[in-house]
């Protein structure tokens, strides 16, 4: 009889240890996927931030103070859905004529993401370019796309004191904020969205 009880006790202990090990292995796997997911979102955020900063740093290049550098951002549904800005190339010999380049950001809808009990529409920025040809413009040509997992994108116009303004002539800084949803969300993942903000001073005339 004692032999039977000892075997049952050993089986129960072995079963408990096995459950603990399986739980630990499952959680370790979830942590690994979560780390990979967050790393991917951070990488996409850094790439997009660098892209935005490079573009805005050339906005208004070779313009004089009478030239409009950008059109006011289009807002819809709490996001900036379109932003168009300009720059001129340095004139090339022999005539040293400048070429005006127009850049356009378009925010388009992609897939839906489910975060816990909330469904969120995701977006993607499409970057288009065209050049001025005489009195007209060439056709738009796509020149890049952001991550398709953006849940928020906003461009704000700021004056020299960091206050919001509503006109191009008052703008000293452009503030860009966006949020990216990691690609492999886990049930217990605490970083469900990564937000990034950057503020860039426009180049002087």
Protein Blocks (a to p, Z undefined) as FASTA:
>chain_A
ZZmmmmmmmmmmmmmmmmmmmmmmmmmmmmmmmmmmmmmmmmmmmmmmmmmmmmmmmgop
aiafkbcfbdcdddeehiafbdcdddddddddfklpacddddddddddfddddehjaccd
dddddddddddehjbccddddebdcdfkbfbdcdddddfkopacfbfklpmbdcdddddd
dfbdcfklcblbccdddddddddZZ
